């Protein structure tokens, strides 16, 4: 099995002067979950090269067993420091695609034409497409085969407005994931803030927040079997 992971290349948190990127747990948990099952993983970003890790995800209170494993894993760190450029890849060469979150995708992947085309290609090939936390932002401009928003009429979740309020970035982000999914016609649902909530509708898999990343990858893997 071959799975493509797509991470953000964006590292600026709006006009705050602070850094952002991808959330390490949302990469590490699915990465090791699939890697340990023998899945061949390729990691790509819009710009290629080093993918930026959100500094807030590196704090002691944000660590999990998987993220701790990452910091001891030179091979995985090498993968993150040398990501493949997204435009060099083709959906036909993979069985599924998975997008970890962090705030970065709100700025680049939401508008990235290569990413949009790639998701549309995976969808057309009826392959699993997974997104967790802020990563459903990458679906903002993705269309289905009828030319309508891909999420229209589908059960979806993603980082909630109340979770965004809790991290005090409501007025910093370019848009709110929950609002965007609803505006695009998605049938949005959520559980308690920071609780595990993952939905599968056809080949589309979405997870609400960092805590949902492992379950999202489990469902992705089960979809491949």
N, C-alpha and C positions, 0 to 999 in steps of 0.2 A: 504494500500500500504506500502511495506517495501523497503526502499532504503539504500544501503550500501555506506557510504562515506569512501574513502581511502586517508589517509594523509601520508606524508613522516615521517620517523624517523630520517632523516639526518639533522644535525645542523651545519656542518662545510662548510664554503664557500671556497672550494678548499684549497689552501695553503696561503690564505690571513690572516689567524688568526682571521677572522671575522666570525660571526654566520649567519646561514641561517635557513631555515625551510619551513613552508607553509605560504602563504600570507593570512592574517586574513580576508580581504574582500572577497577573493575567497571561503573561507569557510562560512563566516557569511551570505552573501547574499543568496546563494543557500539553506543554512541550514534553515534560517528563512522563506524563500519563501515556502519551502516544509513543514516545521513544522507547519506553520500557516494554511496549507491546510489539516492538519491531517495526514500527512505522518509519519510513524514510521521509525526513522533514527537510524542506528547503525554506529558508527565511529571506524575505525580500522587503525592500522599502522603495518609495518613489525615487529617492536619490542614490540608492545603493550605499555601500560603505557602512560606517558606524551608525547604529540606530540609537537615538537618545533615550536614556532611561529617566523617567520622572523622578527628581530627587526626593519628592515626598514619599515615593514608594520604597525608598531605601532606608527610611527611618526604622529604628528598632521595633517600634510598636506595629509596623506594617509587615514584619517578617513572618513567613510561614516555613514549613519544612522544605517546600519546593524552592522558595527563593533563597533559603540558606544553602541548599544544594547547589544552586546556580553559582553562588559566590565562591564555591570550592571547586567548580567545574571549569577548568581552563578550556576544554573543547567547546562548551556552550558559549563561553565568553568570546571565544574566537569567532563563533557563528554570528553573534550580535555585532561584533566589531567589523565584520566583513560581509554584510548582507548583499544579496544579489539585487541588481537594479530591476525594478518591476517590469519595465518595458521590454526586457529581454526574454520574458517568460510567456508560455502559452498554456492555456487551461487544459488543452488536450493531453498534456504531459503529467497531469495530476488527477488524483481521485477525489480530492476535496480541497477546500480552502478555509482557513480559519483566521479571523481578525481579532487579536487581543486589543484591549482598550488603553486607557490613559487619555488625557485631554488632547494630546497631539492630533489625533484623527479628525477632530472637529475643524481644524484649520486646513490640513492638506488632503487627507483621504476623502473627505466629503466632496471635494471639488476636483480631485485628480482624475483626468479623463482615462488614463491607462487603467487605473483601479476600477473605475466604473465599467469600462468595456470588459475587463477581466471577470468581474462578478456576473455581468450579463452573459458572458460565454459559459461560465460554470453553470449558471442557472439553465441556459438553453440545453446544456448537456445533461441536465437533471442530476447534477452532482451535489453533494452536501456543501452548504455554505454556512459557516458559523461566525457569529459576532458576539462579543461580550462587553458589557458595561458601556463605555463611550464609543466602542467600535461600530455599533449600528449607525453611527454618523456617516459611515462610508456608504450607506444605502440611500442617503438623501436624494441623489440624482440618478439612481439606478432604476431602469425601466424593465418591465416584463416584456414578453414577446408581443403583447398587444399595444405596447407603447405607453402603458400606464405605470405609475409607481410600483415597483416590485412588491412593496409591503402592503399594497392596497388589498383589503379583504383578508389579510393574513394575521394570525395570532402572533403578536410580537411583544418583546419587552426590551428594556435598556435602562441606563442610568436614569433614576427618577428625578423629578423637579425638587423633591424634598431632600434627596441625597445631595443634589447640587447646592441647595441652600445650606446644608450642613457643612459642606466644605467651603462655603462662602465664595463661590465662583459664579453665581447666577448672573452677575452683571459684568463678568469678564469674558465668558464664553460667547462665540459668535451666534450660537443658537442652543436651545435645550433639546436634548435627545428625545425626551418624552413628548414634547410638543411637536417636534418634527415628524415623528412616527405617526402621531394622531393626524396631523395635517395632511400627510401622504396617504391617509385612508387605512392605516394599520389598526388592527383590533388590539389595542394596547392594554396590558394588565401588569400588575406588580404585586409584590408581597411587602412585608415590613422592610423599612430601610435596613440595608446591609444583610438581609436574609437571602437564602438561596432560592432563586426563581429562574427556571429555564423553560423555554417553549420550543416545540418543534411543530412546524406547519409545512407539510410536504418536505422539501429539501432545505428549508430555511430554519436555522437554529439560532435563537437569541437568548442571551443571559443578561440578567439585570445589573450585576455589579461584580466586584472582584471575587466575592465569595461564591459566585455562580460559575466561575471559569472552569473549575475541574469537572463539574457535572456537564457543562456544555461540551467539553471535549469527550466525555464518556458517551454522550448521545451521538456526537459526530462519529466516533469510532463504531458504535453499534449500527449506525446508518451505512457504514462501509462494509460490514461483515456479510 
